[in-house]
Structures are given as structure tokens and as C-alpha cells.
């Protein structure tokens, strides 16, 4: 019995050893490795919205404002909304194509039920976290706006071995972002953790360097995981955060996505 357990232990150690060797054999600085990652990310980003079925989810937003430099919490609010993703069929030049749309219906603020048509957001607002960050960084048509580089070391995130992919906006690019309803030119520096086995992004984070007047810093982060919708699994955001620092205040927004459900005859909108 002891001999069998010893052999089993040695076999497990041996498999772990060869798994580590296999990972180390992939050189993160190899141009072919970088190209393979970018191709995989482009394929995933290009199909991200079109592959999604109609769905509903709960989006919980926690907004907090702190005084500088004391760090005193000045204001905090929790907004719970129902997020609906729909595939709309649009006809352009005689051709029918799908156009993914996001709808949000506010259900409560700080635990109190509200009517969404009477809700008006307070303070600075950040838009486009759900799908725009993945698509705008890694879709095939948008990768040309960035310079990419792989960190020389492997990393671990949420128990997974990952590549650390770094990116910087090129001087001339087509990127922009919306802040408080205004469209602004984008200039970024950031990084993404990419699973070494599946080549899916687990986390994307970056900072905007070209800021509107009055802002000292603006940063974003989005975490992704596989979520079951119907009979299939999809890589979707599970949490996002943003921080925008003004001269006297630091504002933080945390968005959590939960209770994803495929929209069908069994799940109807009110």
C-alpha cells in the first residue's frame, strides 16, 4: 500500500514538473508567442458581441467619493440595475446584420426602489465598461492603435498561469473615450493578463494619459470569467472598476455583474 502511494506521489510530482517545463519552454519574449496571443485575442474580440445570445444580468454599481488628502469618505451610493443585452437586426445597404445593444433599467438606489425614468446620475460618470474595453483594445481593426510587448516573466492570476501583455497607445490612433458625456481623444498605457493555456484575457487594466481639464488621473480595470448562458459558456465581465482623481477629490466606481441569464420565453422583461 505504501509503495503504491509512493509511486502515485512520484507520478504526480513528475507530471507537475513536466507541466512547469512546458510553460517555461514557451518564451514570453518570442515574437511568435506575442503574435499567437494577439491573433487569438483578435478572434475573440471580433466575435465577442456577435456570439452573445440575448441575456439579462444584474449590474451593481458602488460609487464612492473621498476627500483629498485626508481620505475621508464624503459620499457613497449603490445603484442596482437590470442590464439587458440584445442582438438587434439592422438592414444596411440591403444587407442584414446584428448590432449588439446594452440597456440598463435602474431598480434601486441604496436599497430603495426607484423609477428609472426619474433617475439622474450624480457626479462624474464613466461609460463603456461592459464590452467596449475588450473590443477597443484587441479587435483586429483596433490593435493597430497600440504597441504590444510581453513581460519577460510568467504571472499567476486567480490561480491561473498567465502572460502579462503590456500595451501603449501609438502617437497617431483612432481611439477615443467618453467622460461625463464628452468624447475625448485617448492615449493609454496598460496591461492585460492572458491565460497561457486558453489565451483568454482574465484582466485588462490601463490609465488614460490624455486627461480633460481638472482631472489628475483616470484608470480602469475589468475582470473576465466564463459564464453559463443557456447550454453554452461565454467569457464575460464579472467585475470592473474605475478611479478618477480630481484636485480635491478621489472618485471610485466598482461594477459587479451577476445572475446572468439567457433571455428566452422563460425570462421576460417587465
N, C-alpha and C positions, 0 to 999 in steps of 0.2 A: 504493500500500500504506500509506504513512504517512498519507495523507488518510483512508483507511478507519479506521485505528486511532485517529486523532484524533476522527473522528465518533463512533466507538464509545465512546471515553473521555468525550466530552462528553455522550453519551446516558446513560451510567452515572451521571455526576455529576448530571445533570438529574433522573434517577429518584430518586437519594438525596435530592436537595434537596426534591422534592415529597413524599417519604416523611416527611421531618422536618417539613415544613409541615403534613402531615396529622395527625401526632402532636400538634404544638403547637396545632393548631386545636381539639383536644379539651381543654377546660378542666377540670383536675382538681378545681377548686373549684365546678364547676357541679353543683347539686343533682341534675340529671337524670343526670349521669355517675355520681354516687355511687349513685343508685337503680338504674341499669342494672347496676352491679357487684354490688350486694347481691342483686338478683334472680337474676343468673347464678350467684352463689355458693350461694344457697339451693337452686336447682335441682340443682346438682352435689352439694351435701352431702346433700340429701334422697335422692338415688339412689345415693350412694357405696357403701354396703354391699350394697344390694339388687341392684346391677348387676354385682357381682363374681361370677365363677364360683368353684367350689371350687378352691383352689390350695394349693401348698406353697411355702415360701421359707426361706432361711437367715437367721436373726437372730443377729448377732454383737454382744455387749454387752461393752464395756470399762468397768469400774468402777475409779475411782481415788480415793484419799483423801489429802489433803495437810494438813500441819500449818500452823497459823497462828501468827505471821505470817511464818515462815521460808519457807514454800512447799515444804518438804521432802516428797517422796513417801513416804508411810507404807505404803500397800498398793495393789496393783494386781491385778486378775483379769480374765480374758477368758472369757466364757461363750458357747458356740456352741449354739444351739437350732434345732430344726426348727419353724417356725411353720406351722400349718395353718389356713386359713380355710375354713369350711364354711357352706353355706346349709341350715339345718335347717327343715323344715316343721312348724309348730306349729298346732294347731287350738284356737281360742279362740271360744267362743260360736257354734260351728257353722261358723266361717269359718277357712279355711286361709291361713296367712301365713308368709312367710320370716323367719327370725331368724338373723342373721349371728353366728357364734361363732368365737372365736380359741382355738386350743390350742397349747401350747408343750411340746416334749419336749426336755429338755436332753441334748445329745450329748457335750459335753466342757467341761472347766474347765481353763484354762491348758494346753491341748493334751492333757490326759489324759481318756480316755473315762470317763464316769460313768453310773450308773443313775439315771434321772430321779426314781424314787420315793424315792431316798435323798438327793436334793439339797435343801438348805435354804439359802435366800439369807441372806447376812450383811449387816449394816448397813442403813441406810435404803433403802427401795425406792419407786420411782415407777411408777405403773401408768397404763394407758390411752393410751399414745402412739400406737399404730398407727392407730386410726380415730377415737378419741374427740375429739381436738383439732380436727380438721376439722369434725366433726359438731356439737360443742358450741358452736362459735363461729359457724358460718354456716348451719346448718339453719334452715329457715323458722320453726320454733317456738322456736328459741333466740336468734335475732337480737334479739328484744325485750329480752334481758338486757343489751345493750350499747349504748353511744352510739358512732357511727361518724363518722369525719371523714377527708377526703382531704388528703394533704400537697400543698402548692402547687406542688411540683416533680415532674417525672418522674424515675425512677431506673432503673438498669441492674443486673440480677442474672443471673448465669450467661449473659451475652451477650444477654439479652432486655430490651426496654423494659418498664418496669413502673410501675403506680400504687403508691403507698405508702399503704395503708389503715390508719389508726390506730383503735384501739378501747379503750374504758374501760368497766368494769362499772358498771351503774346501781346506785344505792344499794339498791334492792329488786330482787332477781333470784332465779332458781331454780337457779343454778349451784352445784356443789359439786365437790370433788376428793378422791381417796383418797391418803393418805400414811401409810406403814407400817401399812396395814390399817385406818386410821381415816377416816371420812367427815367432811370439813370444809367449811364454807361458803367459797365462792370470791369473791374480789374482785381483779380483774385490770386491768393496763394493758399494752398490747402493740401489735403492728403486723403487717401481712401485705403481702407483695409480690405484686401481681396482674398477670399478663401483659396488656399493653394490647391485644394482638391477639386472644387466645383467652379472656381473662378467667378463666383458671385460677390458683389460688394456687400460687406457686412456693416460698414460705416463710412460715411462721407462727411468731412468737416472742412471748413475753409473760412477765410476772412476776406472781407471786401477792403481794398486799399484805396479806392476812389470814393470818398465819402461826401455826402451832402453837407452843407454848412451847418455847424452846430453839433455834428457827431464826431466823437473821438475814436470809436471803433465799432465794428459791426461784424459779428461772426455767426455761423450756422453749423449745425451738426444733425445728421439723420442716421438712425439705425434701422437695418432691414433684417427680416427673417421670413422664412416660409410660412404662409398662412393657408389653411384649407378653405376653399370656396367650392361648395358642392362636392364633386368627386375628385377635384384636382387641387394641387398646391401651387401657390403663386408667391414670388418674392415681393413683399410689400413693406412699407414703412410701419414700424411698431412704435417708434418714438422719435421726436425731433425737438431741437432746442435752438434758440437764438438769443443773442445778447447784444444790445446796442447801448453804448455808453455816451452820455452827453456830458456837458461841463459839470453839472451839479448832480446828475442822477445816473444810476445804472438800471436799465430795464431788462428783465429776463422773461422769456416766454418758453414754456415747455408744453409740447403737444404729444398726447398719447393716443394711439389708435388701438381700439379693442372691439371685441364682439363682431368681427367681420362675418357677414352672411351673404350668400349669393341671393340676388334679387330674383324672385320667382313668383308664381301664383300663390305660394305659401307665405311669402313675405311681402306684404303690400304697404305702400306709403299711405299715410293718412292725408 
